[in-house]
Amino acid sequence: MIELDHAKLKVRKQSGPCSPHTALNRFEYSKSDRAKYIALGLASSLCLITARLLQPSPRGVGTHEQLGLPPCVFLRLTGIPCPSCGLTTCFAHAARLNFYEAFIAQPFGLIIFCLTALSIPLSLYLIYSRVPWSRLFYSAKFNRAMYVMIVLYLLSWLYKIVAMKWLFPHG
């Protein structure tokens, strides 16, 4: 039988990574948050500039090959597009403001393109407002949004499979 000597037990203030004080500090704005927002804005800008420089493939897939990347192995092996087939083509169309063609190439890609474009001014606003990164990305709303995005991604993949068989049968 184990007996505890309650007189020797002392309550002390926690100061480790799981302490309540750390939880409160998690939502304070820092230089690290600013760096993350700047990196997000720069990466988004680079992505949009690259998309504008690419010529969209008329096949609806394969635009990424202009970047020196190999053709889609999944498409080559299975005959059906991978979940990301058409994303680069979609971005290339959307960067030229051809939103219909972008949607036809990859519907989910158009959502991602819009989020990428919006992330640039949003990053500046969040820096100005001093909103902590963790407040945005560790919330229940963000988790729900991610689940919705996963469902949309999968539905878009199903669309792309059907479209490749019907719209681009020889692509």
Order of alpha helices (4+ residues) and beta strands (2+ residues): alpha-alpha-alpha-alpha-alpha-alpha-alpha-alpha
